[in-house]
Amino acid sequence: MTVHHLNQLLLVCSLVLLVAVAAVRISSRSGLPSLLVYLGIGVAMGQDGIGDVHFDNAELTQVIGYAALVVILAEGGLGTKWKEIRPGLPAASSLAVVGVSVSVGVTATAAHHLIGLEWRQALIIGAVVSSTDAAAVFSVLRKVPLPSRVTGILEAESGFNDAPVVILVVAFSTAGPVDHWYHLFAEIALELSIGAAIGLAVGFLGAFGLRHVALPASGLYPIAVMAIAVTAYAAGALAHGSGFLAVYLAAMVLGNAKLPHWPATRGFADGLGWIAQIGMFVLLGLLVTPHEMGDDIWPALVIGLVLTMVARPLSVVVALLPFRMPWQEQALMSWAGLRGAVPIILATIPMVSGIEESRRIFNIVFVLVVVYTLVQGPTLPWLARRLGLANSSETADLGIESAPLERLRGHLLSVAIPDGSKMHGVEVAELRLPAGAAVTLVVRGGESFVPLPSTVLRRGDELLVVATDPVRDAAERRLRAVGQGGKLAGWLGTGGNGTGG
């Protein structure tokens, strides 16, 4: 490749990224998951689009897709709040194992008897479409306040179920007879155990090291955090465990460890996650040949209907049976089983393995993901409201970021008051922050001012709170308590009492 060709490639890549970033605005206004916009860009650039780019390298797509998925899982784990998902971990684990098994069985049976696929192809499709996508779900639900238990279960499920699904797809795509079900379950259990152990170990060791080893520049902390997360994936995969579960758990441990320069780290990971999603979706769009999909639309609609209306609801009911969850929450989780980039990436595995009719499998999965995301995505907020799960009684949590002021031995807390927060209407003095913490600035409507003790806080305000190092955690606890319980939080059992201030 010459320098001229390299310059052209860089120009094309930068233009694609700029168009994709601009497309985020379209997806946020329309309520559609951004994956559809990025896939559309890839299809438009492909051989049936205006770009006329011929690309059919499924192996390269799989490698890049795996790399992008590692980054996306790491970014998702860093943003996962342990206190929110901890109560729902047993239910999420059941959905990721038992639920996936039920979904694969029901979907594969439908694909075999209704579409006429051979059992191997039917099992591959059943496994491929059984993985949910957190990015697709929460891009739609980001403005709908839901019970923390529901969001915690959905988020943890989407982080956990990639691992068993990958194992199943690889097993079904291997030449020769498919192992007995008990062999597959034993292999899944072993790989998940190894991946979980390595992920937690790497996460805790990495967090310990970052807290006790001072790096020479703040910009190295985000790179170190992502490097630790990727190390967890590599170590888990080399140990014949689940690398995807390892990277998610390691990132979750790091994300809840209160590491130095956390706002910069979170922003860096968020940016990498967006780049990974955009690149992965555009590449998957390039791999598609739309004019070849005509005969696969009807099978995709049938399989998707069975998956959405039978397999997913049945898997939720069976997996959550021991937990006795309300039917409204189970109904929302059934409809919230959005499929994103992961199934399309997994559909490249049988193509690389040379499985018969693998191209048809890829086309069916692609059509299924696009059509049913268009149906489910925009209707999720409406369904949440109809089921009474999107209500104002579920108080939105404060957005708090902390930047260390190392030489001053203090912290600068940036607090965003969301809609629905009970901090609305509270005076600054009524926050009752601990001695050593104070609200120094309020940003309201694009203008900033120094507040008085009698200043009344409003939804949409952004506060700058300075806290000394010893009271930093107590100040954040008190702010969150007021956000959840209002000015009487201390007396109403919400906790987070402060003294002085």
N, C-alpha and C positions, 0 to 999 in steps of 0.2 A: 504494500500500500504506500503510495507516494504522499508527500506532504500536502499536495493539492487535494487528493482524495480524503485525507484526514480532515482537512479544513472543511470540505463539503459535508463530511459525516457529522462533525461537530456543529455545523450550522443547522443541519436537519434535526439533530437531537435537541438543540436549544429551542428551535421553533416548535417542535412537538411538545416540549415541556411548557413553553409559554402558552400554547393553545390549551394544553391540559389544565394548567393552573387557572386560566380564564374560565374553563369549563366547570370548575368547582362552583363558581357563582351560579351557573345554570342549574346544576344539580341541587344546590342548597335551596334555591328558590322554588324549584319544581317538586322538591320532596323525594326525588328519585336517588337511589344510591349512586355514588359517583362511578362505580364500576361500569355502568351502562354507557356513560359518556366516554370513558376511556376506551372501552371495547369498540364503540362507534368510531372513534378516531383511528384505531388500528384497522378496522374494516374499510374505512374510507381511504386509507393509505394503501390497502392491499390490491391484489390483481383485479378485483372486480370494482374497485373504487377509482377515485381521481388520481391517486398516487401511482397505481399500476406497479406496485412493488411485489415481486414474486418471492415468497418465503414459504418453505415447507420443511424446515429442519425441526422435527419434533424433539430430537435429542437435545439440541441447544435450548429449545424452549423449556424443556423439563429442567435442565440444569439452572438456567436463569430463574425459572419459576421457584425452584427450591431455595435458591439464594435469597430471592425477594421474600419468600414466605418466612425464612429465618428472621429477616429484618422486621417484618410486620409482626411476627409473634413476639419478638423482643420489645418492640415499641408498645404492643398491647400489654405485655407483662409489666413493663415499667409504669404504665398508667393504671394498673389494677390496684384498687385499695383493699388491703387485706381485711379490714374490719367489715367491708361490705360483702365480700364473697365467703368469709369464714363460716357464717351460719348455713350457707347453701352448698358447701363443698360436698357433703355426702350425696345430696340430690344431683348436683352437677356431675359427680363421678358416675352415678347410676345412669344418668342420661348418656354419658359419653361411652359407656360400655354396654349396659343392658339395652338402652334405647337404640344405639347403633345396630346391635344385633337384630332387634325386632324390625327396624327399618330396612336393613339389608334383606332379611328374609321375605318380608311382604313385597318390597319393590321388585326383587328378583323373580318372585313367583308371578307377579303381574307381567313383567317383561317377557317371561318364558311363555305363558299361556295366552296372553292378549296380543303380543307383538310377534311371537313365534321365534324369538331368539334362542340359540343354544344355551344350555345352562351356564357354561363358562362366561359367555358374553352377558347373560342376564345377571349373574352374580357380580361381574365387574361393574355394570351400571348401578346395581343396587348399592354396592360399596362406595362408588364414586360420589353419588348424590346424597349420601348419608351424613356428610360433614357440613355443619353450619358455619356461617361466616360472621364474626363479630363486627367487622367494619361495615358490612352491609346492613346489619340489624341496627346498630347504634347511629349510623348516619341518618336513619329515618326517625329514630326515637329520641334524638338528642334534645329535642325541645319538649318532650312529653315526660313530666315527672311521674315515675312509677315507684311502687314499693321497692325498697332497697333489696329485699329478698329476691324479687323477680329479676331485677337487673343483675344481681350478683350471680344467680344461677345461670342465666343466659350467657353472661360474660365468661364464667368459668367453664361452662360446657363448650363454648366455641374454642377456648384455649386447649381443652383436654381432648376433644373428640378427633382432632386431626391425626393424632398418633395411632390409635387403633385402626382408623380408616386407611391410612397409608399402608399399614401392615397387611390388611386384608386385600387391598388392590394389588400390591406386589405379589402376594401369595396366589391370587387368582390369575395373575398375568404371567406366572412362571410356566414354562413348558412342562408338559407331563401332567399326571393326574393331580387333582386338587387334594390337599391333605384332608383327613377327617376333621370334623368340627372340633373335637376335643384337642387335637394337635394345634389347631389354629388358636383356640382359647388359651392353651398353655403358653404358646409363643407370644401372644399378645400380653398376657400377664407378666411374663418374664421381661419382655422388652420395656413395658411400662414401668416395672419396678426398677430396672437398671436406669432408665432415663430419669425417673423421679429422684432416685438417690444421687445420681451425678449432678442433676440440676440444682438440687438443694445444697449439696456440698459446695459446688462451684459458686453459687450465689452467696452463701454465708462467708466463705473464704474471701471472695472478692469484696464484699461489703466490709469485712474486718480490715482488709488491706487498705482500702481507700479511705477508711476513717483514721487509720493510724500512720499512713505514709503520705507525707505532704509532697505533692507533685509541684514541679517548678513553675507551672503556668496553669491558670484556671481552665484554659481551653483544652487541656489534656484530660480533664475529668470526663467529659462526654465521650471522648474517644476510648478511654479506658473502660467505661461502663459497657459500651457496645462491644468492645473486644472481649470482655469477660462473658457476655451473653453468647457471643458466637463461639467462644471456647467451650461453653457448656454443650452447645449443639455438636461440635466436632468430637468432643470427648464421649458424649453419649452415643453417637453414631459409630465411632471406632470401637466402643465396648459392646457393640451389637445390641444397644438399647435404643430407646426412642429419642432421637436427637431433638425432635420438635417439642416433646414434653419437657426435655431438659432445658431448652432455651427459654421456654415460657416460664417455668418455675424459677430458674436462675434470675431472669429479669424481674419477676414479681418480688423476689427477696430483695434485690437491689433497689427496686422502686419503693419499698417500704422501710428502708434502712436509714432514712434521713442523712443522705450523703452530702458532702460539701458541694456548693455550686449547683444545687439541684435544678433551679430554673433553667440554667444554661443547658444542662444535661437533658432535661425534658424537651426543651425546644429543639435541640440537635436531633434527638431520637424521633421526634414528631416529623421533622423535615425529611429524615432518611426514610421514614415510613411512607410518606407521601411519594417520594421519588420511586421507592420500590413498587408501590401500588400502580403508579402511572406507567412505569416501564413494563411491568408484568402484564397489565391489561392491554396496553397497546400491542405488545408482542403476541399475546393470545389472539387479538383481533386480526393481526397480520397472518396468523396461521390458518385462519378460517377462509374457506372458499365458498362464498354465499350461493353461487349458482349450482353447487353440488348438494344443497340442503333440501331441495324441494321434496324428495321422497322421505325425508327424515322428520319433517315437521309434525305430521300426524302421530307417529310413534312417540315423539317427544312430548306432545300434548297429553297423550294417554298415560304415559309413565309419570309425568309431572302431576297429573290429576290424582293418580293413585297415591303418589308420594305425599302430596299436600293434604288430601282429604282422608286418607286411610292410614298410610304408614307412619307419618309423623305424629298425628294424634294418638294412634295406638301405642307408639313407642313412648310418648310422654306419659300416658296413663299407666302403662306397665312399669316403667322405670320409677315413677313417683308414687306408686301404690303404697309402699311402706311409710311414706312421709305425710300422707293425708292432707295434701294441699287443697285449697278451695278450687272448685271447678273453674271459676273465672280466671285464676292464675294459670291453670293448666290449659285453658282454651287459648289464652294469649301466647303461652310458650309454644303451643302447637302451630299457631299461625306465624310466629316469629322465627320459624326455622328457615331463614333465608339462605339461599346458596349463593356463594360469591365466586371468587377466583379459584379457591382451592379445588372444587370439583373439576373445573376446566383444566387445571394443571395436572390433577391426578388422571384425567382422561388421556394424557399424553403417555402414561406409563405403558398401557397395552400397545400403543403405536410403536414405541421404542422396542418393546419385546417381540413385535411381529405377530401379535395375536390376530387371528382371522376376523375380518370386519371391524378392525380397530378404528378405521377412519369413520365408519358409521357410528360407532360408539361416541367418538369425539363430537360429531355433528349433533347427535341426539342430546348429549349433555349440554352443548353450547346453546342450542335452541331452548332447552328446558330452563336453564339458568336465566336467560334473557327474558323469556315470556313470563315466567312465574315471579321473577323479581319485579317486573312491571305491574303484575297483579297484586302481589303481597305488599311491596314497599309502600306505596301511597296509602294503603288501607290500614296499615298498622296503627298509626295514631288514632284514626277513627274507631277502630276496634277497642283500643285501650280505653277510650272515653266511654264507649257503649257498655263495656264490662265494669265500669266504675273504678278502674285502676289508675286512671289519669285524673287525679283530683288535687285540689289545693291543700288538702290536709297532709300530703306528703311533702314536707318542707324541703326545698332545695338546699343542698349543702353549699357553704361558702367556698369560693375559690381563693385559696391562700397560697402565695408563693413566698419563699424566703430566700434572701440573698445575704450571705454572711459579710459583716463588716469586720474583717479579721483584726486589723490593727487597732480598731476601736473596741474590740471585744463585745460586739453587739450584732443585731440582726435587723434587717429592714424587711418587714412583712407587707406584701401587697395583697389587699383584701378586696375582692369583688363581691358586691351584694346582689345576688340573683333575684329574679322574680319569685315570689312566694316565700322569701326569707323573712323570718320573724324579727330580724334586725331592723326592718323597715319601721320607722316611727320611734325608734329608740334614740334618746339623747346620748351624746358622747360620754357625759359623766355617768350615765346609767350603765355603760359597759362594765364599769367596776374592774378595770384591768389591774393586774398586780403592780405593786410598786416597782418601778424600773421599766415600765412600758407605757407608751402614750401615743395617741393619734396625733400625728404631726401635719397631715395634709389630707384634704378631701378633694377628689376630682368629680365634678358633677356637670353634665351637659357640655363637656369639652373645656370647662373652666375649672381652675384649681384655686383653693383658698385654705387658709389656716383656720381650723374650726375652733369655736369656743366650747366650754363645757356644756352649754345649753343648745348647741347645734343639733338639730334633729336629722338623723340619717335616713336616706331614702333608697328604695330599690334602684339599682343601676349605678349607685355610687361606687367609687373606688377609693379605698383608704390606704394611706401609708402609715404603718405603725412601726415605731422604733422600739426595740426591746433589748435589754442587756442580756448577755449570754445566760446567766443563771435562770432568768424568768421567761426565756423564749418559748419553751414548751407550755408553760402555764398560761402565757398570753394567748397562744393559739388555741388551747383547750377552752379558755374562757370565751374567745370570739366565736368558736364553733357552737358552744353551749348557748350563747345569746342568739345565734342564727337559728338554732333549733327550738329554743324555748322562750325567746323574748327577754325582756328586762327582768322578769321574775325567774329566770332559769335556775338560779341557785336555790330558791325556796321551793320550786316545783319538782325538784329531784332530777333536773337535767344535768347537774354537775357543773364543773368548771368554775367554781367560785374563785373570785379574785379578791384581793384585799388591797385597800388603798386605792390610789389612782383617782 
